[in-house]
């Protein structure tokens, strides 16, 4: 049987395979027959996980922020070669569970393993929508609850004191310690966002980097758009400039600090002062300070830009001075209780 030969000389034939009509082209009937055979073999095996993941990225990333894309890319880079090369039809819940178990054995924290499972789940859901598989193997898999949380702690009292002592030379860490702003929120600040008369900082945007280029977006949640108190101690070291200029800059305020520059400055700061904490730990310190000074839960949420109480609790740490005070209160309460119940 000979196939149709088009005016341009290519041979062409249409075949229905697995309910779909597929058109094959070739320079000869023999080449078309080979392509039909190869197609049927590939259809039987299906696509590999890597192929499906790439197709999912091409579609899903159009709707995602660069920061979310960065997190998903990190998860996809962690996928082992053997899992990437496996045909998606053949991957079982046990295979997914083995991948997560191996991550736990390699020391990854629960949050990282949970993010990995999320990405697997999204890829397999995409495979189901495309008809590559009929069952999502992630549906039967969960993250080991005994994995370590690896949560960040607040900065130490010693680190906080060193930051306060170096505030004239290293303003950014001191600014975050005194306001609790996220790094991107602080970098995005312009002088127009600081109301010196009323003592407020208006947080309306956040900076993020793609490569070495800085962009701006609204904070990660609606709660992130907020007003933060401007402490008098911080006001003392700020020198207001043109409202349109950026507070943290190396070119006179025309453009904000690049995230890579922030990282280099922090490395120099740690080396000069012996401080070991990161900028995000200073945000933990700020929320902990609010807790230690009896600022209400509602006010802590509003000032820190947290959308849930549970998140605020994760940022709140009970440090030695607070623990000592609580211990003294408990001892005093127990003494009073003992006196009360010892009366005849």
CORHUWO-V279748 format. One line per field, one symbol per residue. phi: phi as a letter, one per 20 degrees, with the letter a starting at -180 (. if undefined). psi: psi as a letter, one per 20 degrees, with the letter a starting at -180 (. if undefined). burial: b if it has 9 or more other C-alpha atoms within 8 Angstrom, else e. Layout:
# CORHUWO-V279748
phi->???
psi->???
burial->???
This chain:
# CORHUWO-V279748
phi->.eefdfgenfebbdceclndecddcaebffffgfffffffffffenefgfffffffggefffddfgffgfffffffffffgfffeffgfefdgffffffffffffenffgfffffffgfgfffffffffenfcdcefffddcegfeffflffefffgffffffffdffecfgffgffecmffgffffefdffedeffemcdedcbcebdcmddeccbfgfcfffebddfeffffgfdecgcggeeefdbdcnnfcffffffgffffffffffdnfdfdffffffffffffffdmffgffffffemeecffffffedceeggfffffffffffffffffffeeff
psi->pqrporhjiqqqqpqopliqpppqqrirhhhggghgghghghhhhaqrggggghhgghghihjqqhhgggghhgghhipqghhhiqphhiprhhgghhghghgghjjqrggghhhghgggggghgghghijhripoiihjqrpoiiqqhlqqrrqqhggghhghhjhhhnhghgghhihjqqghgghiprhhionhgilqpooirqqqqocjpprqrqrhrhihorppqoqhhhhhjpnqaphiqqgoqjkjihqrpqhhhggghhghgghhijqirrhhhhgggghhggghkkpqgghggggikqiqhhgghhipqorggghgggghgggghhghggggiip.
burial->eeeeeeeeebbbbeeeeeeeeeebbbbebebbeebbeeebebeeebbbbeebbeebeeeebeeeeeeebeebeebbeeeeeeebbbbbbebebeebbeebbebbeeebbbeebbbbbebbbebbbbbbeeebbeebbbeebebeeeeeeeeeebbeeebbebbeebbeebbebbbbbbbbbbbbbbbbbbbebbbeeebbbbbbbbbbbeeeebebebbebebbbbbbbbbeebbeeeeeeebebbbbbeeebebbbbbeebeeebeebbeeeebebebebbbbbbbbebbeeebeeeebbbbbbbbebebbeebbbeeeebbeeeeeeeeeeeeeeeeeeeee
